[in-house]
Amino acid sequence: MKILVIEDDLRVAELIERGLSEQGFSVTLAYDGLSGKKLAFQVPFDLIITDIILPKMDGLDLSKQIRERLPEVPIIMLTALGTTDDKVEGFDAGADDYLVKPFEMRELIVRIRVLLKRKSNPSQVTGFVIQYADIVMNLHSKIVKRNQQEINLTPKEFNLLAFFLQNPERVISRTEIAEKVWDTHFDTGTNFIDVYINYLRKKIDKNFDKKLIHTKSGMGFILKEEQ
């Protein structure tokens, strides 16, 4: 498995390279965003690890450009910034996972293996249109409409809504959302999931009389038509 590591801190980059090489991965290093972008587009990597704060091009812009051209390649972001807003920004830029420095090498390896396993065993979708109440989601075109009105969602908002639509009228815990929507066991922080739920509510519920996403105190959330 080929992994591209984009990290401007030479010591951190070499530690990651050594740790991953010991696990049998083939590692290529880049020390700035532009070099990382060039390598990502030239070489077929199985996974990309990038810092956010990089010279020449920051990791957020880099991830957005990589995601546009290479939508199937998993991206892990490394950063010293660990607030909820920072995580949201990272995921919206296209990251699949987010690791806050300092981190243990074994934790990074676990995250890598989870993402590579998901990549090699993509979920099978039996139909590409999901509908509940007056929401219609097309999994191929990524178009979401409610009452014939198109709704623009970020990639993570789209995935979160898809999970709700695939599990309607069932209480879903925050832990399940973190594991199933983000497909990993990272520390989401106390309000990370709630932030995304609020984003989604503003887009699919705020301008409509009938609310669909409801909070079950102490348990989680449920997609359900109000009676």
N, C-alpha and C positions, 0 to 999 in steps of 0.2 A: 504494500500500500504506500502510495506516494503522498507525502504531506508537505505543504508549503507553509513555512513559518515567517511571518512578517513582523519583525520586532527590532526597534532601533537600539535597545539596550543590549549591548554585545554580551554581557554576562548572562542575562536572562535568556537570550537567544541560544547561546551555547549550552546552557543547562537544559533547555527544552530539547535541543538537538540530541544531546547525550542520552537523556532519559527516554526519548522515543526510539532512538537507534537501538538501545538495549532491548526494546520490546519488538524489534524486527521491522520497524518502519523505515522507509527511505525518506530522509528529510532534506529539503532545500531551504536555505535561509535567504531572506531579503531584509535590508535594513532601512528601507524607506518605502512610502506608499506607491510611488511611481514604478520603482523596480519590482515591487510585489505585483502590481497590476500587470506589468509586461510579462512576468513569468507566468502568472495565472492564465493569461490568454494564449501563451505559447505552449505550455506543457499541460497534459491531462492529469491534474492532481485529483486524488480521491477525497481530500479534505484540506481546508485552509484555516490556519490560525493567524489572527491578526490583532495587534495592539490597536487601540483607538487613537492615541496621541502619537502621530508619526510625522517625520519630516516630509515635505514635498506634497503629500496628499494624506489627509487624515483617514483613519480606519472606517469612519462612517461613510464618507464619500466612496472610498474604495469598495466597501461591501455592497453599496447600492449598484455600482457599475459591474461588479462581479456577478451579483444576483441577476442583473438584467441579461447578461450574456451567458451565464452558466447557472441556470436556475436549480439544477440538481446537485451542485457541489455543496456539501455542508460547510458552514462557516462558524468558527468559534471565536468570540471576541475576548481579548484579555485587556483588563484595564484596572487602574487604581481607583476608578470612580465607581462607587457601589450603591448610589441612591436609586430609588424606584424610577425617577425620571431618566436617569442615565441608562437603566436597563431597558426601559420602554423605547428610548431613542435607538439603542443598539439593535433591538429586535425589529423595530420598524425600518432600520437600514438594511435588514436582510439576514441578520445573524440567526443561527439556529440555537446557539447556546452562548452563555455569558459567564466568564470566570473572573472573579475579582482578585487582584494581587494583594498580598502574597497568597499563593496557592500551593498545595502539595502536588507533586508530580503524579502520584497515583490517582488523584482526583481528576486531573486532566486526562489521563489515560482512560479512566472510566467513561468520561464524557465522549471521548473520541470513539471508543468501541460502541457506545450506544448509537451514535450518529452513523457510523459505518454500517452497523447492523440494520438500521432503518433504511439506509440507502440501498443495501443489497436485497432487502425484503420489503419492497414498497407495498402499502396496503392496496387491496383489490377493491375497486369501486364497481359495484354491480350496475349502477345507473348514474348518469352525470347530472341529473336534475333532482334537487331535494326541495320539498315544499312542506310548509306547516302554516296553518292559518292563511294569511295573505302574503307570506314571505316566500319567494321563489329564488333558489340559488342554483346557478349553473356552474358546476365544478370544472367544466372545460373552459368556458369563456371568462370565468371569474366574475360574472355579472350577478348582482344581487338586486332584487326588486321587492318593494313592499307596496301593495295596492297599486301595482303598475308603475310606481315611482322608483327610479334607479337610485341606489345608495352606494356611495363610494366608501370602501373600507380599506384599511391598511392590510398587509398580508397576515399579521397576527390577529387582527380583528376578524378577518375572513375565516381563519382557521378556528377561532373561538366560536363564531356563529355556526360554522359547519358542525362543530361538535354538539352544540345545543340542538341543532336541527336533526342530527342523527340520534339524539337521545331526548326526544320531547317528553314532557310531562313526567320527568324523573328528576329527583333532587340530585344535584351534582356537587360534590364537595370541592373546596379550593384545592385540596391535595390531588384529587382526580384530574382537575383541570390542568394543574401544573404538570402532571405526569403524562396525560393523554394529549393535550394540546401542544405542549412544548417538548414532550417526549423525553423528559429527563427528570432527575430528582434534585435539581439545583435549589438552593435556598432562595425562595422567592421574596423573602421579606414579609413584613406584617400586612402590607396593603397592596402588594403588587397585583394580585389577581383582581382586587376590588377596583383598582385604577382602570384596568382593561374592561371590566364589566361596565363601569361608568361611561367609558368611551363608547362602548357598543350601544348602551341604552340611549345615549344622546342621538345616535344615528338611526336606530331602528324603532325607538319608542317615543322620543320626545315630541315629534310632530304628528303623532297619531293618537286618537282617542283611546284605543284599546291597547293596553300595555301587555307585553309578552314575557319579558324577563323579570322574574320576581325573586326576592331574597327570602330564604327560609332561615330565620335567626338561629345561629349556632350550628347550622347544618350545611348551608351552601346556597345554590341557586337552582331555579327551575324555569324552563321555557313552557309556558302554559297560557292558554287564552283565559281571560277573566270571564267568569260566569255572570 
